[in-house]
Amino acid sequence: MNTMLINLSLFKAGWLAAVFSAAASLPGVGTAVIGIAALVHIVLSDRPQDELRLLALAAAIGFAWESSLVASGLVSYEAGMILPGFAPYWIVAMWVLFATTINIGMRWLRKSTTIAVLTGAIGGPLSFLAGEKAGAVTFSDPQTALLVIGIGWALFLPLLVRYAVRNDARAVPVAS
């Protein structure tokens, strides 16, 4: 089986498991699936330490960003909240899951910063909208929440891509 197909299949399985298990108030199930997907990703990686650093950066950014969305009241979650006002653990795991695709399934994002910005600006809100429709997240003001989420993803996705490129000897340089 092709590496890209494995990577994108694990991403899709992890995303679906996380969203639907959170919607069913069982966020640990999806988080476990993401953990398995991330472990498989690291084991199959030819540069596991670089991948671990990328996943850790994504987790840190995801925790800070998602916690700011929760604290602002734009988004709320019913499941997986360890501390009030902070991001639930399963959404932070989703950032880790997404980061597993940056060097494989979504390597094409390296071709252009503009493509990474647009992908983040459109893909981030669409992913959250799907999560909202599944019942995993609630927006206090959907239009504002989706706009802010799009801005965040338009900033953070290119940042993660640039970090990945900088730490990858096989990198395709990011063009402007």
Order of alpha helices (4+ residues) and beta strands (2+ residues): alpha-alpha-alpha-beta-alpha-alpha-beta-alpha
